[in-house]
Amino acid sequence: MSDFDTTTLVIGQKRQVAKVTKNNADLNGARRVGAVVGTDKKITSGSNKAHQGTDHQRIAKLDRENEVAPPAKVAPSVGRAMMDARLEAKLTQKDVAMKINEKPTVLQDYESGKATPNPQILGKLERALGVKLRGSNIGEKLGKK
């Protein structure tokens, strides 16, 4: 005889799955039968206690302290020097933007001091406007030495 003949197979029977109950009657009934009973109590059940503790506030404060500083913006003196040189040459922002092959919004950001300084763009602007925009003596005319 083979093992298959002696083994009993039960087909179609569902395995028992843990039942979640919220009332005491079912819980007491399971205890009387002798079933394994596990009780887990939710920490934040019934109210929003998660935001009442100081742990979240403390962690948020630590996160704020470790933030990286935002990148530096163009100095107002650079924007003023650009504007003065552009107006002296009687050029519009669009004209200068076309000369340096950039969008007019880039030039607006540089003149208003909202842009992050890019050495390549500043170099193009220096050549197009003929004014020093980097280092010391910002606003000084570029001349042959």
C-alpha positions as CSV (number, residue, x, y, z in Angstrom):
1,M,0.0,0.0,0.0
2,S,1.1,3.5,-0.7
3,D,1.0,6.5,1.6
4,F,-1.7,8.0,-0.6
5,D,-4.2,5.3,0.4
6,T,-3.7,5.7,4.1
7,T,-3.7,9.5,4.2
8,T,-7.0,11.3,4.6
9,L,-7.4,14.4,2.5
10,V,-10.0,17.0,3.3
11,I,-10.8,19.2,0.4
12,G,-12.7,22.5,0.6
13,Q,-12.3,23.1,4.3
14,K,-11.3,26.6,5.2
15,R,-8.5,27.2,7.6
16,Q,-9.3,29.1,10.8
17,V,-8.6,32.7,10.7
18,A,-8.2,34.9,13.7
19,K,-11.4,36.8,14.5
20,V,-11.4,40.4,15.5
21,T,-14.2,41.3,17.9
22,K,-15.0,44.4,19.7
23,N,-17.6,43.2,22.2
24,N,-17.0,41.4,25.5
25,A,-19.6,38.6,24.9
26,D,-17.6,37.2,22.0
27,L,-14.4,37.5,23.9
28,N,-15.8,35.7,27.0
29,G,-17.2,33.0,24.8
30,A,-13.8,32.3,23.2
31,R,-12.2,32.2,26.7
32,R,-14.8,29.6,27.8
33,V,-14.2,27.4,24.8
34,G,-10.5,27.6,25.5
35,A,-9.5,29.4,22.3
36,V,-6.3,31.3,22.2
37,V,-7.2,34.9,23.0
38,G,-4.9,37.9,22.3
39,T,-5.9,41.4,23.3
40,D,-4.2,44.4,21.7
41,K,-5.3,47.8,22.6
42,K,-5.0,50.6,20.2
43,I,-2.9,53.5,21.5
44,T,-4.8,56.2,19.7
45,S,-8.3,54.7,19.6
46,G,-11.2,57.1,20.1
47,S,-9.4,60.4,19.8
48,N,-6.6,62.0,18.0
49,K,-3.9,61.6,20.7
50,A,-1.1,61.2,18.2
51,H,-0.7,65.0,17.9
52,Q,-1.1,65.8,21.6
53,G,2.2,64.4,22.7
54,T,5.4,66.5,22.6
55,D,7.3,63.8,20.7
56,H,6.0,65.0,17.3
57,Q,6.7,68.6,18.2
58,R,10.2,67.8,19.3
59,I,10.9,65.8,16.2
60,A,9.5,68.6,14.0
61,K,11.8,71.1,15.8
62,L,14.8,68.9,15.2
63,D,13.9,68.6,11.5
64,R,13.7,72.4,11.3
65,E,17.1,72.8,13.0
66,N,18.8,70.5,10.5
67,E,17.5,72.0,7.4
68,V,20.0,73.1,4.8
69,A,20.2,76.9,4.3
70,P,18.7,78.1,1.0
71,P,21.2,79.0,-1.8
72,A,22.4,82.6,-1.9
73,K,20.6,85.1,-4.1
74,V,22.1,87.7,-6.4
75,A,23.1,90.8,-4.4
76,P,21.0,93.9,-4.9
77,S,24.1,95.8,-6.1
78,V,24.5,93.4,-9.0
79,G,20.8,93.9,-10.1
80,R,21.2,97.6,-9.8
81,A,24.4,97.6,-11.8
82,M,22.8,95.5,-14.5
83,M,19.8,97.8,-14.7
84,D,21.9,100.9,-14.9
85,A,24.2,99.5,-17.6
86,R,21.2,98.3,-19.6
87,L,19.4,101.6,-19.4
88,E,22.6,103.5,-20.3
89,A,22.9,101.4,-23.4
90,K,19.1,102.0,-24.1
91,L,18.4,98.3,-24.3
92,T,15.3,96.4,-23.0
93,Q,15.5,93.3,-20.9
94,K,14.3,91.4,-23.9
95,D,17.2,92.8,-26.1
96,V,19.8,91.8,-23.5
97,A,18.2,88.4,-23.0
98,M,18.5,87.8,-26.7
99,K,22.1,88.9,-26.7
100,I,23.1,86.4,-24.0
101,N,20.8,83.7,-25.4
102,E,18.7,83.4,-22.2
103,K,15.0,83.9,-21.5
104,P,13.8,87.4,-20.5
105,T,12.5,86.0,-17.2
106,V,16.1,85.0,-16.3
107,L,17.2,88.6,-16.7
108,Q,14.2,89.8,-14.7
109,D,15.2,87.5,-11.8
110,Y,18.8,88.7,-11.9
111,E,17.7,92.4,-11.8
112,S,15.2,91.9,-9.0
113,G,17.7,89.9,-7.0
114,K,15.6,86.7,-7.0
115,A,18.0,84.5,-9.0
116,T,20.6,82.1,-7.7
117,P,23.9,83.4,-9.2
118,N,25.3,81.4,-12.1
119,P,28.9,82.3,-13.1
120,Q,28.2,81.5,-16.8
121,I,25.2,83.8,-17.0
122,L,27.0,86.5,-15.0
123,G,29.9,86.2,-17.5
124,K,27.6,86.6,-20.5
125,L,25.9,89.6,-18.8
126,E,29.3,91.2,-18.1
127,R,30.3,90.9,-21.8
128,A,26.9,92.1,-23.1
129,L,26.6,95.1,-20.8
130,G,30.2,96.0,-20.4
131,V,30.0,96.2,-16.7
132,K,31.7,94.2,-13.9
133,L,29.1,92.0,-12.0
134,R,31.3,89.7,-10.0
135,G,33.9,90.2,-7.3
136,S,34.8,93.6,-6.0
137,N,34.0,96.9,-7.8
138,I,30.6,95.7,-9.0
139,G,29.2,98.2,-11.5
140,E,32.6,99.4,-12.8
141,K,33.0,99.6,-16.6
142,L,35.0,96.8,-18.2
143,G,37.9,98.4,-19.9
144,K,41.0,97.3,-21.7
145,K,43.9,97.0,-19.2
